[in-house]
């Protein structure tokens, strides 16, 4: 298995037949719809609810300026070290840990940690760390830039940044190229630091693709901020309800969900045969993969916009705003699919990446005896457990997404259309769920 092979090989490796997975999902979704329709008649999710405050000792440590500065400094140091390995280490991705660091730890690991601990990239971001040093030298506030961030841009820059990443991984000629990955990392750091200097921290919150990604999934963490910024434990759905929305929010969600679906779809032999046939006819495989990736992202975005706006009882202008206002309800579905699709990749390819740090510069080292270690295929050796986790992750993400959408629709839609108005959106989410299971189990 190569470093960039995600998860298992497909349904043949899993003991749960696709039909059984779909039947189980159908029962779970039917039950969830019944509960939501008849027992959840008033809005319940309040992002400003007080929650339960963590012990003062825990809060003082987590929010201590020295602790946060140390994490930020460590983030900068690790990022620069990875860039050095990319620039001066082996060009062979089988010997260089940089592609694994980016694809495994940055893309998947940060997402998983964010689901548990909140938007961690905001603290560990190397771009924010470099910017803080710059601001300290210039004696200016990091929040203040040379210009005001244009509100009309919203999160569109982050959506484009995310697309460059998923294109590199899924459509580029050499996704495992150490040089290509290092160049992306360098470009990310330069663009993000420049944006922070010009627009202040608004740039990081709206335009940094990795921070927007981490912050979006971090809304599903049970950790949140209460009155005065105190760290509290609160219902993840209540935290999710406070997700900022605006221009580009649908594009971000569509890019994340559509690209993960395309990643699964690209494992189908029929798709691989199509790419090979195109190459034989003189058509660039990169072009074919790029068009496929764009198609998946576009279908997700357009379908969501149509379903979210398909309601009555509202003026046309209000209906046009519904997709943006409901965009965050796709977050649980994204999280469930990311976990199901990349969990094996994180656990097992993550180990392989650590082992490559034994000799990061190809100098014949064996740091910490890592070269003598072997990958423990914990999940691949237990396909029943892995198959169950995949189903639970996808179905749980769907149920949480429907619950979030239902609660939001209770606030946005007139009473006469509260159920019928969200029917199209719920059916679309069902479609996403069953399509996700099909792609995961039949690829």
Secondary structure, 3 states (H helix, E strand, C coil): CCCCCCCCCCHHHCCCCHHHHHHHHHHHHHHHHHHHHHHCCCCCCCCCCCCEECCHHHHHHHCCHHHHHHHHHHHHHHHHHHHHHHHHCCCCCCCCCHHHHHHHHHHHHHHHHHHHHCCCHHHHCHHHHHHHHHHHHHCCCCCCCCCCCCHHHCCHHHHHHHHHHHHHHHCCCCCCCHHHHHHHHHHHHHHHHHHHHHHCHHHHHHHCHHHHHHHHHHCCCCEEECHHHCEEECCHHHHHHCCCCCCCHHHHHHHHHHHHHHHHHCCCHHHHHHHHHHHHCCCCHHHHHHHHHHHHHHHHHHHHHHHHHCCCCCCHHHHHHHHHHHHHHHHHHHHHHHHHHHHHHHHHHHHHHHHHHHHCCCCCCCHHHHHHCCCCCCCCCCHHHHHHHHHHHHHHHHHHHHHHHHHHHHHHCCHHHCCHHHHHHHHHHHHHHHHHHHHHHHC
